[in-house]
Amino acid sequence: MRILLCSMPDTVPQFSAKTWRAPNLAISSLAGNIQPHHDVALADLVLKRNNLLPSLKKAIEDYQPDIIGLSAMTFQFDTARRIAMFIKSLWKDIKIAIGGYHATLMYEEIASADDDNPFDYIVRGEGEETFRDLLEAMDGGREWKDIPGLSYRHNGRFLHNPPRPLENLDTLKLPRRDVRIWNDYLFSGKVLDMVETSRGCTMTCNFCSMNRMYGRTFRAYSFDRIMQDLANAKKFGAKYIAFSDDNITLNVRRFESLCDAIVEAGHNDLRYIVQASTSGIASSPTLALKMARAGIQIVFLGIENVSERNLKIMNKGGMLEKTKKAIDYLHCNNILIVGGMILGHAEDKEEDIAQNFEFFDKADIDFYGEQIITPYPKTGMRDILIKEGLVTNVNNYKKYNGFWANVKTKYLSSDDLQFLRWKYKRKYSTFFKTTPAFKANFLIVNLLRVIVLRPFYRIKNFFASIGKTERDMFEKDMKRFAEMNKFF
């Protein structure tokens, strides 16, 4: 059987596809775990954003797949549906499966959609075993009703099988990187790849939908398997590795040992990007040192907010002192920080928005990963915000990517939130877009920020603002961002 697996082209405005183009690890893992007699190809459509449908059409004509699998996040689902309809309009006999977070959370709504539904199968939860069983059923070697985690069409309607238990990570084979159709993956001018060392998180953050995919569990791969995966990524040219773990610092002792194992295996010639909790980093005075020795260069740090009131709402109370300690540990080891910030809580006023940006500025956070709180489907935060009447966009999931304001506060409208996020980001943050800046020592980077880059951007903003109001510039930027993911 011939299989084509596709990730979506949609990107988040904070992460430009010009500087960040990452392979989709989920479809790579699916490809690595199907039966070896099948032919499979991977199409990361983020690499073809400017020529989407012709590139997809050529891939289908070249590979002539029997089934196409689409993986989509919530904000990418509309694109996935449109792509599926495009495929069906030209090749009605090709079967189409949809998987990923949105399909897992919203499978009943997808199945009951009254528009032209282009999907034949919905793969729910972790997909490796379910998709492998689906292919076996297509070959006639398995009953459809006996495949946990699968929704499938029968007599014109979808049937939903029981959920599948979580995967045994010890049995999963390495992702396949050799079957990617295109390979222009990039970060900071270098080849980027993705690796996971664990799955899941046991924390109770009510803005996160992770527990609907994995439950509140934490499972880890063996170090031997991780080292094999890193070696495989290097074989295909990787210079940067982004660890996709949901919370790699959940088990700090394990993470320290992993850093030691990376050094021992000689994989500290790579540069790594991880996402981590402030409590995890702050809990060990030796972790950041080990991370630096292993080659970890950038940490997306879940600061979330600096208001104790808002941290309690997110079930993350008492974190501010740990945040300060984590920032100090990372910066003392020359590790750059992308600060995760969540804005738009019920009691937020302009001064609360400003407070967060001012904290990031004074703490010398290197890059800002700010988001406006998003009422993602099936999260506790969504239920609370809807009950309080603060969700202004309930069902247009295309804007559910953290950039757009889909909520209001008791004092600020959605437009206010959008504007204030833009205003303070523009005031405080500085972007480094060249490889030397990412490689520079932390002290040099901050000297560049204070002495050169911040004045440069302020001068640039001054000349750009001549004859324009602040609102004019804001609306121009929002129009540009709104056009980013329009493909049809």
N, C-alpha and C positions, 0 to 999 in steps of 0.2 A: 504494500500500500504506500502511496505517496502523500506526504504530510507537509503542510506549510504552516508554521507558527509565526504569528505577528504580534508585536507590541505596538502601542499607539504613538502617533506623532506629537500629541499635545504636550506642551511644556508649561511649567509654572513661570510667570513673568520674572520672579526673583532669580531664576536660574536660566540664563540665556542659552539657547542651543548653539550659539556661536562659540561658547567657552566650555560648556558642559554637555557632552553627548555620551550617555552611558548605555551599555547593553542591558537588556532586560534579563535578569537572572532567572526569573520564573520560567520563561520559555526555553532558556538554555538547559535548565534542570529537567524540564519535561522531555526535551530531546535526548538527554543523557540516560533517561530511565524508561524509554519505550523498548519494545522488542527489537533486537538487532536486525531482523530481516526487513524492517520497514525503511524506506528512504525518507529522510526528513531534511527540511531547510528552514532557516531562521531569518526573518525579515524584521529588523528593528526600524520601524517607519520613522522614528525621530531623525534618522539619517537622510530621509527623503522628504522633508517638510516642504521644500519649495517645488517639488515635482511629484506629489503624492500619488495621485490616481494613475498617471502613466507608468510610474515605477512599480506600483502594485500590479497593474495589468500585465506588465512585462514579466514580472516574477511568476505570476500565475501561468502565463503562456509558456514560459521556459520550464517550469517544474510540473505543470499539469497535475496539481494535487487532487486526491480523492476527498480530502477533508482539510479545512483551514481552521486553525485555532486562533482566537483573538483574546488577548489579555488586556484588561482595562481597569484603571482606577475609577473612582466615582466621577471625577470631572472629565474623564476621557470616554465615558460610556456612550454619550451621544455620537461621538466620532466613530466608535466601534459599531454602533447600530447602522450608521450611514455607510460605513465601509462594507458591512455585511449586506446591506441592500444593494450596493453597487455590484458586489460579487454576484449576488443572485440574479441581478438584471442581465448579466452576461453569461453566467454559467449556473443555471438553475439546478443542475445535478450535483454540484459540489456541496458537501455537507459542511456546516459551520457550527463550531462550538465556541461558547463564550465562557471565560473564566476570570479569576482575579477577585479582588476584594469586593467590588461592587456586585458582581454576580453572586458571590457567596452571601452577602448581606441582603440582597434585593431579588433573589431568585423567584420568589412568588410574584412580585410585581412585574418582573421581566416576562415571566410565563403568561401572565394574564393581560399583557398589554393589548389593547384593542386595535392598534395600528398594524400595518403589515409587519409581522414578526419574522425576521429573517433567520432566526437561530433555530438550529435543530437539536442542540444539546446545551445544557448548562452544567459546567463542572464546578462543584462547590467545594470550598475549603482547599487544602493542599491538593495539588492536582496530579502528582506523579503516578500514583497507583490508579487513581480513577481514570485518567486519560489512557493509561496502558490497557486497562480493562475495557474501556470504550472501543479501542482499536480491535481488541480481541472479539468483542461482540459484533463489530462491523464485518469481521472475517467469518462470523458464524460460529465462533468457538465459545460463546458465553451468552447467557440469557441477560437481556437488558435489565430485568427486574432484580437481578442479583448483584448489581454494581452499586455499592454504597457511595454516596456523595454525588450521584448523577441525577439530573433531571432530563427527561427525553420525551419526544413526541410519540403519542400512541393514539390512533384514531382521531387525529386532528387536535388533540389537547396534550398538555404537558403532564406527565406523571413524575412525582418527586420521590425518589428512593430515600431511605433513611441516611443520615449523615455517616461519613466514614470516620473511624477512629484516627487519631493523629498518626502521622508516618513514624516509623522506626528509622531514625536518621542513620543508624548503623548499616542499614540495607540500601541506602540511596547511593547511586553511582555519581561520578563527577558530572558536572554540566558539560555539554558539548559546545566547544568553541570553533570546531573545524567545519561546521555546517552553516555558518553565518554567510548570508549572501553578500552583505556589505560590511565593511570593517573600519569605517572612519570614526571610531570612538575616540573621545578627546576630553582632556582636562588640562588646562594651563599649557597647551601646546604639546602635550605628551599623550601617549596611548593609555586609555583608561579601561579598567575592567572591574567586575563586581565579584565578590566572594562573600559567602556567609559562614560564620563559625558557630552560630546558634540560631534558634527560632523561639519566639515567644517572649512574654514579659508577665511577671506576676503582680505588677503594680496596679493600682486601682484608679488611675487617672480617668475622670469621667468624660473627657473630651476625645478619648481615643477609642477606635473600633477594633483594636488588635485582638481583644478577648473573643470577638465573634468569629475570628479566623482560627485561633489556636486555643481558646480558653485562657485561663490564667495559669499558664504552664511555661516552663523554661526547659528546653532540650538543647544539648550541645553535641557538636560533632567531635570525634576524636582528633587529637592533634596530628596524628599521622595523616588522616584524611585531609585536614586543612593544609598541611604542608604539600601534599600532592596537588591540591587545587591551586595553590600559589605557584607551584612549579609549572603547572599546565598553563596558567595565565601568562607567566613569563615566556613560555614557549611561543605564545601567540603575540608577543611584543609588548605586553603590559609594562608600563613604568609607574603608573599610579594604580592603586587598588582601593576601592571604596568597600568597606565592610558593611553589608546591608543589615546586620543584626538589629533587632528591635531595641535591645538594651544590652549592649556588650559588657556593661559594668554592673550588671545585676549580680554576678558572682565575681567579686573583685579579685579573690585569690586565683581563680581560674584565669582571669584576664591577665594578671601579672605573669602567670606561668606560660600563657600563650605568647606574651611578648618575649619571654626568655626563649621559648621554642623557635620563634621566628629568627632570633639572633643566632641560635645554635645551628639552624638549618641554612643559614646564609641568605635568608630572604629579606634581610634588612637593607639590601640594595634597592628594594622597592620603596616607594613613598605611599603612605596610607592615610585614608580619611575614615574617621569613625564618628558615630553619633553616641553620645554618652550622657548619663545623668550627672547632675552636680553632686548629688549625695554619694554616688559611686566614686567619682574622682576625689572628692573631699575626704573620703573614708580612709585613704592610705597615703602616707607621705612619700612612699616609694613608687607608687603606680605611675605617676607622670614621668619619673626618671626612666623607668623601664619602657614606657611607651616611646619616649624620645630615642632610646637606644635601638628599639625595634624599627624605627623609621616612620613612626606615626607623626605626621606633619600638621594635620588639621583635624580639629574636633568640633563637630556640631554639638554644642553644649545646651542641654535643655534647661535654660534659665527660666523660661516661660513668662515670668512677671516678677516685679520687685515689690508689689503691693501685698502685704500679708493678708489683707482681706480677699484679694483675688486668688492667692495661692490656696487659701482654705476652700474656696469655691471649687477649685480644681482637684481637691483632695491632695494638695501638696504643701500644706501648711508647715511653717517652721524651717523654710529652706534658705532664707536670705543669707545667713551667716555661712552656711555650707557653700552657697554659690560664690561668695567672696573668697573662701578658702580654695575652692576648685579653680577659680580664675588665677589665683596666685600660684598654685602648684603648676598649672599648665604653662603660664607665662615664664615662670622661673626656669622651665626646661625648653624654652624657645618653641613651644607648640602654639600654632595660631588657632584662634577661636572664632567659630561662627556662632554667634549668640542667638539661640532660639527664643523668640519673644511672642507672646500671645496677647493681643489687644482686643478691646471691645466687650469687656465684661459688664454686667448689668448696671453697676454703680459708676462706671467710668465717666469722667469728665475730661476736658482737655488737659487739665493739669496732671491727670493720671497717665495720659498718653505721653506727655512731655517728660514726666518723671522717669519712665522706662528708658526713653532715648538718652536722657541726661545721665542715667546710671551707666548705660552701655558706654557712653562717651568717656566718662570719668574713669571707668574700669579698663579703658583701652581695648574694648572688644574689637577684634580685627575686622570682622565682617558681620553684617546684620542679617539675621534670618527671621525677620519679623513677619507675623501672620495676624490676620484678623480672625477672631474665633469663628469657627465654621460648624454649623449644626449637622455634622455628618450623620447619615442614616444609622439608626439603631444604637446611638450613643446616649448615655445618661444626660449629657449636656444638652443634646437636642430636645429631649423631653422637657427639661427644666425651662429652656428658653422659649419653646412653643407655649408652654403653660403660662409663662409670664407675658406672652404677647410680644416678644422681642425679636422673633424671626421675621424678616421682611421678604425673604425669598425662600419659600418652603420647598419647591420642587424643581427649580431650574438648576440641575446639578452641574451644568457646564461651568458655573461660577464657583463650584465648591473645591477650590484649590488653595485656600488660605490667603490669596491675594485680594479677592473681591469681598466687599462688605455685604454679607447676607443677613446681618443682624443690625439692630440698633441697641442703644443703651437707654436708660431712663432719662438721660440728659442729652444724648447725641443721636442724630439721625444716621442712617446708613451712609448718606453722602458726607456727613460730618466726619465719620470714622475714616472713610476713604481719603478724604482731603487731609485730615490730621496725620494719618499714617504717611502720606506722601510728603507733607510739609516737614515733619521732623526727621524723616529719613533723609530728605534733601539737605536739611540743615546740618546733620551730624555725621552721616556716614561717608566714607571714602572707599572707592573701589580700586582694587589692584587687578589689572587685567593682563599683566605680562609675566612670563615665566620667572624672570629674575626677582620680581617682588615676592612670589610665592617661596622662592628658595632662600631669600635673604634671612639673615639673623633677625630675631624678633626686635632687638634694639634698633637695628638699621631700618626695619620696616616702620617702626613708630617715629623715628626721626624723619623719614620720608613723609609720613602722614602730617606731622606737626609743622615741619619746616617748608616742605615743597608741595605735597599733593593737596592738602586742605586749602591753602591759599590759592592754588591753581584752580581747583573746582569752584571756589568762591568767586574768583575772577571770571571764570567761564560762565557761571550762573548769572553773574552781574551783567555781562554783555548779552547773554541770551534773554535777559529780562527787560532790556531796554524797549520801551514802548508797549510792554505787555504787563498785565496785572498778574498777580500770583495765581488767581483763579484761571486766567487764560492758559498759563503754562501747565497747570494741573489738568485741565480738560484736554489739552493737546496730548499729554502723556497718557491719560486714561484711554483716549481714542486709539493711540498706537498700541497699547497693551491689549485692548479689546479685539484688535485685528490679528493678534499673534496666532491664535488657534482656529482661524477660519480657513477651512480647506475645501469647502463645497460651495 
